[in-house]
Amino acid sequence: MTDNQLIEDSDEESRDSEDISRDYLRISLVLSFLTQKELSINLVDPILPFEVSLLKLITRVTDGTRTEIDLNSIKVTPGRLVGGEFSFECDKSMPLTYYLEPLVLLLPFASKPTNVTLKFPNYADKTTNKTGSLDDEFLNNEYYSSLECFSSVSTILLQLIGCTCNFKYKEPFEAVFSCSPVKKVVPISLTKSPKVKRVRGSVTVRNIQPNLGKRAIIGAKKVLDIVCDNSFIYLSSPPGKFKPYLTMSLIAEGTNSCIFTSNLTVSLFSDSSKSLNSSTSSHVDADDSAYSTEGVDTIGNSTGSNGPSKSGTSSLKKILNLIEKSASSSTHDGNNATRKAKPGTNTGNTNGDISNTITNTNANTNANTTNSNTNTNTNANTITSTNTNTNANTSNTNRNTTTGTSGHKTRTNSGDEGLMEKCERMGEQCARRLCSEISLDSVVDTCHEHLFLFFMALAEDHRVSQIRLSKLTRYAVHYLRFIRTYLGVVFKFEELEDEKVLIVKCIGSNYQNINIESF
């Protein structure tokens, strides 16, 4: 019974490793090219566009790679890593870090120095009229890593193994990565508890008010100033016709090559971009749309105009002129009725509209020109000569327009204040996440710990590689399983109960770069 149970467990593990090979396609591709083992994946669902783009990219930077894609399977025969200078357009459904990570892991083992440019298609800048857009799927993803955070961690890691590299990027639409090849990987030893020296960060806003980015910085500084006195965050607002979004990246540099990152990218301003643009450019259009009534439209159309004016004061003047014209024309038609009526009184209900207009003509003109509140009833009686349904509408228009555009400004300011507070909370959230990563007492944040484990497995075997980690993410656990399958390296975990951290140790596979040019 125990033997059968062990067999079932082993079969289950094998099935799991086959099923997750597509979910972790990047890990499978990287280890397949390093070990020169053929990769075959059975497909249950159709292949996705970003997976096709990743396979094309790996084929582009290698020589002799053969990729076969069917409806039911993917078969990759790895070639030789040659390096060189390349440019590639990636699929926009995934961020550039998705395509950049396999290159960072593979290109240090190429035959010559490499310079790769990754960008999205239809990249828009000042010289082109094409517009670029991003998908909300990875912008609103909690585990999305910005180029600034990823490049900072990768630079420190590649310097530890003896590789020189350089990153240039236009977040998040273009990235340039260059590195030199290495012969062997130097063992990594990071076991001491780090101390944070400084915190640096950046906030990037596109197609939104820069003040929103400033409020995000204020929110982050409220949290960071409590724990670190050496923090600096700069704001950038690059031009271009892009989808509105806000990105914040925070990087904490510690002693002994320790680094912690936190980033937040949200495109929640896309729905309110029109209101933001209208509030910043011209707030009068929104005022007319908010206060336009049926009575004003009928008056404007009766005079032959196309619609209400774009200015609240000019529309009020037009209404007053129309009232004066209607009042003057009605006086000539109702002279006989005024002779029969008593002075200073209303005639009654026989000819109510005309008589009310005649007796209250002077009072209405004075009330409209001086904007007094005591004669609003007379104003309503005057307008009844034109249309009985427009009494309340025009009176409401007068009450609203007497406040001018200042009333609308208070409403837009309340909306802006809501966005300001929201951006400030976003900055606080990003800063708290960075502080939580530092409080784990690790040497690297949980988002990039698998990169260190990868190079530890490839390091030389004359010395034990060890690293201090707080906890392992699910992605890092699957990474260790693939490393054991392809490289045969087993990691040992030692838990420090007093400090609640893990010391991860391994003896590297002593991987040597056979592709490097020796002469």
C-alpha positions as a printed NumPy array, in Angstrom:
array([[  0.   ,   0.   ,   0.   ],
       [  2.864,   2.278,   0.757],
       [  4.544,   1.449,  -2.546],
       [  1.362,   2.181,  -4.473],
       [  0.99 ,   5.44 ,  -2.62 ],
       [  4.564,   6.418,  -3.472],
       [  3.952,   5.585,  -7.115],
       [  0.795,   7.694,  -7.133],
       [  2.662,  10.57 ,  -5.539],
       [  5.449,  10.35 ,  -8.095],
       [  2.948,  10.226, -10.949],
       [  1.157,  13.221,  -9.514],
       [  4.409,  15.167,  -9.3  ],
       [  5.268,  14.301, -12.893],
       [  1.854,  15.364, -14.113],
       [  2.123,  18.6  , -12.175],
       [  5.528,  19.353, -13.675],
       [  4.17 ,  18.755, -17.167],
       [  1.095,  20.878, -16.604],
       [  2.945,  23.854, -15.152],
       [  5.586,  23.889, -17.872],
       [  3.389,  26.176, -19.926],
       [  2.374,  28.328, -16.976],
       [  6.073,  28.883, -16.309],
       [  7.148,  29.057, -19.928],
       [  9.994,  31.481, -19.323],
       [ 11.645,  29.21 , -16.753],
       [ 11.358,  26.232, -19.074],
       [ 12.863,  28.128, -21.996],
       [ 15.796,  29.531, -20.011],
       [ 16.784,  26.204, -18.471],
       [ 16.246,  24.403, -21.771],
       [ 18.727,  26.683, -23.561],
       [ 21.304,  26.457, -20.766],
       [ 21.188,  22.655, -20.626],
       [ 20.605,  22.21 , -24.39 ],
       [ 17.606,  19.968, -23.741],
       [ 14.664,  19.861, -26.108],
       [ 11.468,  21.379, -24.739],
       [  8.068,  19.905, -25.59 ],
       [  4.824,  21.264, -24.119],
       [  1.336,  19.897, -24.715],
       [ -1.267,  22.59 , -25.256],
       [ -4.77 ,  22.381, -23.836],
       [ -5.761,  25.942, -24.705],
       [ -4.688,  27.86 , -27.828],
       [ -1.369,  29.631, -27.644],
       [ -1.532,  33.284, -26.667],
       [ -0.011,  36.23 , -28.585],
       [  2.529,  37.137, -25.883],
       [  3.763,  33.524, -25.804],
       [  4.334,  33.642, -29.557],
       [  6.182,  36.94 , -29.131],
       [  8.401,  35.409, -26.43 ],
       [  9.297,  32.433, -28.625],
       [ 10.144,  34.763, -31.514],
       [ 12.369,  36.851, -29.25 ],
       [ 14.319,  33.841, -27.977],
       [ 14.721,  32.59 , -31.535],
       [ 15.959,  36.022, -32.614],
       [ 18.796,  36.266, -30.081],
       [ 20.017,  32.7  , -30.699],
       [ 21.443,  30.817, -33.657],
       [ 20.138,  27.454, -34.818],
       [ 16.983,  27.435, -32.695],
       [ 14.048,  25.562, -34.181],
       [ 10.533,  26.253, -32.92 ],
       [  7.462,  24.265, -33.97 ],
       [  4.007,  25.401, -32.902],
       [  0.947,  23.235, -33.536],
       [ -2.595,  23.317, -32.281],
       [ -1.742,  20.773, -29.611],
       [  1.941,  21.239, -28.781],
       [  5.004,  23.479, -28.695],
       [  8.394,  22.   , -29.506],
       [ 11.598,  24.004, -29.111],
       [ 15.04 ,  22.737, -30.116],
       [ 17.546,  25.073, -28.426],
       [ 20.364,  26.652, -30.378],
       [ 23.464,  28.629, -29.526],
       [ 23.452,  31.954, -27.696],
       [ 25.326,  34.31 , -29.995],
       [ 24.444,  37.77 , -28.711],
       [ 24.963,  40.858, -30.846],
       [ 22.748,  43.855, -31.5  ],
       [ 19.019,  43.274, -31.916],
       [ 15.757,  45.181, -31.946],
       [ 12.427,  43.529, -31.312],
       [  8.785,  44.621, -31.07 ],
       [  6.963,  42.844, -28.256],
       [  3.292,  42.141, -27.824],
       [  1.478,  44.801, -25.804],
       [ -0.57 ,  42.389, -23.712],
       [  2.359,  41.912, -21.29 ],
       [  4.867,  44.41 , -19.859],
       [  8.427,  44.628, -21.133],
       [  9.767,  43.017, -17.97 ],
       [  8.088,  39.782, -19.07 ],
       [ 10.345,  39.684, -22.138],
       [ 13.375,  41.266, -20.476],
       [ 13.767,  38.738, -17.659],
       [ 14.724,  35.731, -19.877],
       [ 17.284,  37.906, -21.661],
       [ 18.885,  38.953, -18.37 ],
       [ 19.232,  35.288, -17.411],
       [ 20.501,  34.049, -20.797],
       [ 22.597,  36.773, -22.411],
       [ 25.447,  36.714, -19.821],
       [ 26.219,  33.298, -21.318],
       [ 26.288,  34.463, -24.944],
       [ 29.336,  34.34 , -27.184],
       [ 29.823,  38.113, -27.49 ],
       [ 28.507,  41.351, -25.97 ],
       [ 24.831,  41.962, -26.544],
       [ 22.705,  45.058, -27.049],
       [ 18.96 ,  44.41 , -27.253],
       [ 16.215,  46.992, -27.742],
       [ 12.69 ,  45.993, -26.74 ],
       [  9.713,  48.186, -27.485],
       [  6.013,  48.081, -28.087],
       [  4.612,  48.486, -31.616],
       [  3.106,  51.842, -32.566],
       [  5.372,  53.575, -30.097],
       [  4.292,  57.209, -30.018],
       [  6.634,  60.124, -29.495],
       [  7.037,  63.694, -30.676],
       [  8.114,  62.709, -34.178],
       [  5.287,  60.262, -34.924],
       [  1.546,  60.616, -34.877],
       [  0.9  ,  57.041, -33.795],
       [ -0.586,  56.509, -30.375],
       [  0.419,  53.799, -27.952],
       [ -1.868,  52.157, -25.437],
       [ -1.433,  49.782, -22.56 ],
       [ -3.711,  47.058, -21.31 ],
       [ -5.258,  47.32 , -17.87 ],
       [ -4.495,  43.642, -17.271],
       [ -0.847,  44.251, -16.38 ],
       [ -1.115,  47.895, -15.361],
       [ -3.488,  46.981, -12.537],
       [ -1.601,  43.792, -11.712],
       [ -0.227,  43.716,  -8.17 ],
       [  2.85 ,  41.737,  -9.232],
       [  3.715,  43.957, -12.171],
       [  7.358,  45.014, -11.879],
       [  8.337,  48.335, -13.367],
       [ 11.433,  48.699, -15.505],
       [ 13.144,  50.879, -12.928],
       [ 12.771,  48.311, -10.141],
       [ 13.717,  45.367, -12.335],
       [ 16.748,  47.097, -13.826],
       [ 18.041,  48.136, -10.394],
       [ 17.836,  44.602,  -9.003],
       [ 19.294,  43.071, -12.175],
       [ 22.22 ,  45.499, -12.191],
       [ 23.238,  44.617,  -8.633],
       [ 22.805,  40.897,  -9.294],
       [ 24.842,  40.859, -12.511],
       [ 27.607,  42.827, -10.832],
       [ 27.748,  40.192,  -8.091],
       [ 28.431,  37.431, -10.624],
       [ 31.071,  39.478, -12.446],
       [ 29.058,  40.778, -15.409],
       [ 28.918,  44.384, -16.581],
       [ 25.53 ,  45.569, -17.78 ],
       [ 23.613,  48.714, -18.598],
       [ 19.909,  49.538, -18.735],
       [ 18.23 ,  52.373, -20.592],
       [ 14.487,  52.648, -20.724],
       [ 11.516,  54.843, -21.478],
       [  9.05 ,  53.515, -18.971],
       [  7.156,  51.451, -19.926],
       [  7.306,  51.558, -23.739],
       [ 10.964,  50.932, -24.577],
       [ 13.948,  49.27 , -22.898],
       [ 17.576,  48.839, -23.978],
       [ 19.681,  46.143, -22.304],
       [ 23.369,  45.591, -22.893],
       [ 25.738,  43.203, -21.118],
       [ 29.069,  41.472, -21.54 ],
       [ 29.49 ,  37.668, -21.408],
       [ 30.99 ,  35.834, -18.447],
       [ 32.946,  32.59 , -18.329],
       [ 31.778,  31.408, -14.903],
       [ 29.388,  32.553, -12.197],
       [ 30.923,  33.745,  -8.949],
       [ 29.285,  32.19 ,  -5.831],
       [ 26.868,  34.447,  -3.983],
       [ 27.041,  34.923,  -0.219],
       [ 24.501,  37.297,   1.335],
       [ 23.653,  36.242,   4.884],
       [ 24.026,  39.358,   7.03 ],
       [ 21.041,  41.372,   8.135],
       [ 20.964,  44.499,   5.948],
       [ 20.675,  48.128,   6.939],
       [ 18.948,  50.555,   4.587],
       [ 21.118,  53.506,   3.554],
       [ 18.814,  55.502,   1.31 ],
       [ 15.514,  55.396,  -0.538],
       [ 15.144,  56.676,  -4.077],
       [ 12.051,  56.714,  -6.211],
       [ 10.244,  58.192,  -9.162],
       [  6.695,  59.043, -10.124],
       [  5.67 ,  59.114, -13.778],
       [  2.374,  60.618, -14.898],
       [  1.02 ,  60.606, -18.434],
       [ -1.95 ,  62.581, -19.734],
       [ -3.037,  63.604, -16.241],
       [ -2.359,  66.571, -14.016],
       [  1.183,  66.646, -12.59 ],
       [ -0.332,  67.756,  -9.283],
       [ -1.675,  64.232,  -8.88 ],
       [  1.883,  62.923,  -8.996],
       [  2.933,  65.49 ,  -6.401],
       [  0.224,  64.301,  -4.061],
       [  1.424,  60.718,  -4.518],
       [  4.919,  61.868,  -3.53 ],
       [  3.521,  63.646,  -0.467],
       [  1.714,  60.478,   0.584],
       [  4.861,  58.38 ,   0.201],
       [  7.019,  60.898,   2.073],
       [  4.637,  60.829,   5.024],
       [  5.509,  57.171,   5.553],
       [  9.172,  57.212,   4.502],
       [ 10.206,  60.216,   6.589],
       [  9.314,  58.293,   9.737],
       [ 11.771,  55.465,   9.038],
       [ 14.444,  57.038,   6.797],
       [ 15.789,  60.579,   6.624],
       [ 17.572,  60.029,   3.291],
       [ 14.746,  59.686,   0.788],
       [ 14.203,  61.436,  -2.511],
       [ 11.431,  60.988,  -5.092],
       [ 11.342,  62.881,  -8.371],
       [  8.409,  63.542, -10.665],
       [  8.385,  63.213, -14.451],
       [  5.6  ,  63.962, -16.901],
       [  6.769,  62.857, -20.361],
       [  4.845,  64.103, -23.397],
       [  3.021,  61.901, -25.849],
       [ -0.424,  60.61 , -26.705],
       [ -0.666,  57.702, -24.315],
       [ -3.256,  56.159, -22.1  ],
       [ -3.518,  58.105, -18.812],
       [ -1.871,  56.331, -15.886],
       [  0.371,  56.885, -12.881],
       [  3.446,  54.861, -11.927],
       [  5.394,  55.002,  -8.675],
       [  8.644,  53.104,  -8.113],
       [ 10.531,  53.055,  -4.813],
       [ 13.987,  51.521,  -4.359],
       [ 15.702,  51.079,  -0.995],
       [ 19.442,  50.454,  -1.149],
       [ 21.037,  48.659,   1.772],
       [ 24.435,  47.493,   2.897],
       [ 26.15 ,  44.416,   1.431],
       [ 24.477,  44.729,  -2.005],
       [ 20.963,  44.44 ,  -0.594],
       [ 18.043,  46.017,  -2.4  ],
       [ 14.305,  46.299,  -1.874],
       [ 11.786,  47.575,  -4.395],
       [  8.138,  48.479,  -4.469],
       [  6.094,  49.762,  -7.364],
       [  2.519,  50.661,  -8.149],
       [  1.072,  51.27 , -11.599],
       [ -2.589,  52.155, -11.97 ],
       [ -4.574,  53.302, -15.001],
       [ -7.7  ,  54.244, -13.073],
       [ -7.72 ,  57.707, -14.64 ],
       [ -8.64 ,  56.337, -18.058],
       [-12.366,  56.529, -17.364],
       [-12.16 ,  60.088, -16.07 ],
       [ -9.611,  61.369, -18.568],
       [-12.219,  63.388, -20.418],
       [-13.38 ,  65.094, -17.245],
       [ -9.787,  65.77 , -16.216],
       [ -8.9  ,  67.238, -19.584],
       [-12.05 ,  69.339, -19.639],
       [-11.441,  70.616, -16.115],
       [ -7.856,  71.594, -16.912],
       [ -8.498,  73.096, -20.35 ],
       [-11.932,  74.758, -20.184],
       [-14.414,  74.312, -17.37 ],
       [-17.117,  76.396, -19.047],
       [-18.243,  73.62 , -21.395],
       [-19.079,  71.367, -18.484],
       [-20.91 ,  74.25 , -16.85 ],
       [-23.196,  74.682, -19.84 ],
       [-23.88 ,  70.962, -20.056],
       [-24.721,  70.87 , -16.351],
       [-27.018,  73.903, -16.346],
       [-28.572,  73.801, -19.807],
       [-32.377,  73.616, -19.514],
       [-35.228,  73.106, -21.876],
       [-36.376,  76.715, -21.678],
       [-32.96 ,  78.102, -22.616],
       [-32.663,  75.737, -25.559],
       [-36.074,  76.766, -26.903],
       [-35.175,  80.425, -26.624],
       [-31.873,  79.884, -28.384],
       [-33.475,  77.912, -31.171],
       [-36.2  ,  80.503, -31.629],
       [-33.595,  83.123, -32.404],
       [-31.896,  80.905, -34.969],
       [-28.804,  79.978, -32.929],
       [-27.249,  76.518, -32.961],
       [-27.417,  76.039, -29.189],
       [-26.472,  77.615, -25.894],
       [-23.395,  79.722, -25.643],
       [-20.14 ,  78.462, -24.153],
       [-20.114,  81.246, -21.595],
       [-22.513,  81.405, -18.683],
       [-22.533,  85.239, -18.597],
       [-23.117,  85.596, -22.351],
       [-26.063,  83.191, -22.229],
       [-27.556,  85.29 , -19.412],
       [-27.241,  88.445, -21.522],
       [-29.004,  86.755, -24.413],
       [-31.875,  85.722, -22.157],
       [-32.212,  89.268, -20.803],
       [-32.227,  90.739, -24.315],
       [-34.915,  88.3  , -25.41 ],
       [-37.023,  89.184, -22.362],
       [-36.734,  92.903, -23.094],
       [-37.718,  92.375, -26.731],
       [-40.701,  90.248, -25.794],
       [-41.755,  92.763, -23.149],
       [-41.514,  95.725, -25.547],
       [-43.48 ,  93.915, -28.247],
       [-46.186,  92.877, -25.799],
       [-46.728,  96.476, -24.578],
       [-47.918,  97.594, -28.016],
       [-50.36 ,  94.704, -28.28 ],
       [-51.888,  95.201, -24.829],
       [-52.485,  98.976, -24.566],
       [-56.278,  98.512, -24.572],
       [-56.077,  96.031, -21.74 ],
       [-54.02 ,  98.363, -19.55 ],
       [-56.553, 101.21 , -19.941],
       [-59.316,  98.998, -18.539],
       [-57.213,  97.681, -15.672],
       [-56.454,  99.523, -12.43 ],
       [-52.921, 100.878, -12.041],
       [-50.536,  98.833,  -9.876],
       [-52.798,  95.759,  -9.773],
       [-53.095,  92.554, -11.73 ],
       [-56.051,  92.129, -14.077],
       [-57.103,  88.633, -13.137],
       [-57.531,  85.341, -14.94 ],
       [-59.255,  86.422, -18.207],
       [-56.047,  87.295, -20.039],
       [-53.551,  86.394, -17.336],
       [-50.422,  86.013, -19.444],
       [-50.753,  89.336, -21.254],
       [-51.946,  91.377, -18.264],
       [-49.186,  90.087, -16.014],
       [-46.677,  91.002, -18.679],
       [-48.067,  94.562, -18.985],
       [-48.264,  95.431, -15.322],
       [-44.862,  93.998, -14.431],
       [-42.777,  95.115, -17.41 ],
       [-40.793,  97.808, -15.612],
       [-40.251,  95.697, -12.521],
       [-38.978,  92.777, -14.581],
       [-36.47 ,  94.795, -16.555],
       [-35.082,  96.295, -13.366],
       [-34.891,  92.918, -11.659],
       [-33.082,  91.284, -14.571],
       [-30.527,  94.041, -14.993],
       [-29.718,  94.326, -11.285],
       [-29.988,  90.571, -10.502],
       [-32.017,  91.232,  -7.311],
       [-33.487,  88.329,  -5.406],
       [-36.663,  90.154,  -4.296],
       [-38.157,  90.338,  -7.79 ],
       [-37.728,  86.733,  -8.851],
       [-41.501,  86.219,  -8.879],
       [-41.985,  89.15 , -11.225],
       [-39.265,  87.73 , -13.413],
       [-41.13 ,  84.449, -13.592],
       [-44.382,  86.251, -14.52 ],
       [-42.607,  88.076, -17.319],
       [-41.255,  84.907, -18.864],
       [-44.736,  83.351, -18.928],
       [-45.594,  85.591, -21.861],
       [-43.107,  83.64 , -23.956],
       [-43.688,  80.109, -22.696],
       [-45.492,  78.943, -19.568],
       [-43.245,  75.911, -19.209],
       [-40.062,  77.956, -19.04 ],
       [-40.812,  79.829, -15.801],
       [-38.97 ,  77.556, -13.4  ],
       [-36.266,  76.783, -15.937],
       [-35.277,  80.385, -16.549],
       [-35.51 ,  81.269, -12.886],
       [-33.233,  78.343, -12.08 ],
       [-30.93 ,  79.501, -14.844],
       [-30.774,  82.985, -13.336],
       [-30.077,  81.628,  -9.879],
       [-27.335,  79.361, -11.195],
       [-25.749,  81.855, -13.533],
       [-25.597,  84.613, -10.926],
       [-23.093,  82.478,  -9.09 ],
       [-20.955,  82.518, -12.251],
       [-18.352,  79.897, -12.978],
       [-17.204,  79.886,  -9.375],
       [-19.934,  77.407,  -8.464],
       [-18.669,  75.025, -11.116],
       [-15.121,  75.48 ,  -9.912],
       [-16.11 ,  74.306,  -6.477],
       [-17.568,  71.158,  -7.985],
       [-14.499,  70.479, -10.111],
       [-12.302,  71.205,  -7.134],
       [-14.253,  68.678,  -5.095],
       [-13.696,  66.124,  -7.853],
       [-10.022,  67.04 ,  -8.035],
       [ -9.771,  66.78 ,  -4.27 ],
       [-11.142,  63.256,  -4.508],
       [ -8.467,  62.346,  -7.042],
       [ -5.803,  64.101,  -4.994],
       [ -6.7  ,  62.093,  -1.912],
       [ -6.786,  58.909,  -3.948],
       [ -3.293,  59.547,  -5.35 ],
       [ -2.028,  60.348,  -1.874],
       [ -3.371,  57.026,  -0.625],
       [ -1.636,  55.302,  -3.538],
       [  1.672,  56.842,  -2.499],
       [  1.146,  55.747,   1.091],
       [  0.288,  52.229,  -0.067],
       [  3.452,  51.958,  -2.165],
       [  5.614,  53.26 ,   0.699],
       [  4.027,  50.891,   3.215],
       [  4.678,  47.977,   0.897],
       [  8.341,  48.96 ,   0.702],
       [  8.523,  49.174,   4.493],
       [  6.906,  45.75 ,   4.8  ],
       [  9.527,  44.282,   2.453],
       [ 12.305,  45.825,   4.541],
       [ 10.756,  44.586,   7.789],
       [ 11.004,  40.972,   6.567],
       [ 14.773,  41.212,   7.22 ],
       [ 15.741,  39.676,   3.884],
       [ 18.419,  40.813,   1.43 ],
       [ 16.051,  41.201,  -1.526],
       [ 12.344,  41.761,  -1.964],
       [ 10.046,  38.816,  -2.563],
       [  9.304,  39.854,  -6.145],
       [ 12.888,  39.3  ,  -7.359],
       [ 14.235,  36.586,  -5.07 ],
       [ 14.029,  33.91 ,  -7.795],
       [ 16.716,  35.737,  -9.803],
       [ 19.266,  35.209,  -7.027],
       [ 18.303,  31.538,  -6.678],
       [ 18.852,  31.007, -10.405],
       [ 22.443,  32.28 , -10.421],
       [ 23.194,  30.426,  -7.18 ],
       [ 22.37 ,  27.178,  -8.982],
       [ 24.812,  28.072, -11.796],
       [ 27.663,  29.224,  -9.535],
       [ 30.996,  27.508,  -9.09 ],
       [ 31.171,  24.507,  -6.792],
       [ 34.31 ,  25.396,  -4.841],
       [ 32.268,  27.435,  -2.364],
       [ 28.758,  27.196,  -0.953],
       [ 26.341,  29.832,  -2.202],
       [ 23.973,  31.106,   0.454],
       [ 21.415,  33.859,   0.731],
       [ 19.156,  35.279,   3.421],
       [ 15.436,  35.174,   2.58 ],
       [ 12.315,  35.796,   4.598],
       [  9.84 ,  33.609,   2.767],
       [  9.522,  31.894,  -0.579],
       [  6.827,  32.85 ,  -3.026],
       [  5.027,  30.274,  -5.124],
       [  6.94 ,  31.387,  -8.197],
       [ 10.256,  30.844,  -6.396],
       [  9.172,  27.369,  -5.247],
       [  8.366,  26.31 ,  -8.808],
       [ 11.667,  27.823,  -9.895],
       [ 13.494,  25.543,  -7.458],
       [ 11.608,  22.538,  -8.795],
       [ 12.605,  23.31 , -12.377],
       [ 16.217,  23.842, -11.289],
       [ 16.251,  20.417,  -9.671],
       [ 14.759,  18.86 , -12.82 ],
       [ 17.131,  20.468, -15.333],
       [ 20.336,  21.096, -13.354],
       [ 20.069,  18.577, -10.532],
       [ 20.825,  21.2  ,  -7.875],
       [ 19.121,  20.746,  -4.498],
       [ 18.784,  23.632,  -2.052],
       [ 19.043,  23.347,   1.711],
       [ 16.955,  25.537,   4.013],
       [ 18.057,  26.546,   7.486],
       [ 15.551,  28.424,   9.585],
       [ 16.692,  30.953,  12.152],
       [ 13.994,  30.842,  14.79 ],
       [ 15.144,  33.947,  16.625],
       [ 15.105,  36.136,  13.515],
       [ 12.338,  34.282,  11.603],
       [ 14.312,  34.114,   8.363],
       [ 15.642,  31.382,   6.086],
       [ 19.238,  30.776,   5.076],
       [ 19.07 ,  29.112,   1.651],
       [ 22.231,  27.196,   0.715],
       [ 23.331,  25.216,  -2.31 ],
       [ 26.404,  24.002,  -4.138],
       [ 26.321,  25.314,  -7.674],
       [ 26.464,  23.204, -10.806],
       [ 29.724,  24.894, -11.907],
       [ 28.192,  26.009, -15.187],
       [ 30.715,  27.23 , -17.761],
       [ 29.954,  29.374, -20.76 ],
       [ 30.942,  27.218, -23.731],
       [ 29.619,  29.803, -26.178],
       [ 32.1  ,  32.54 , -25.284],
       [ 34.733,  33.438, -27.85 ],
       [ 38.22 ,  32.693, -26.529],
       [ 40.106,  34.505, -29.309]])
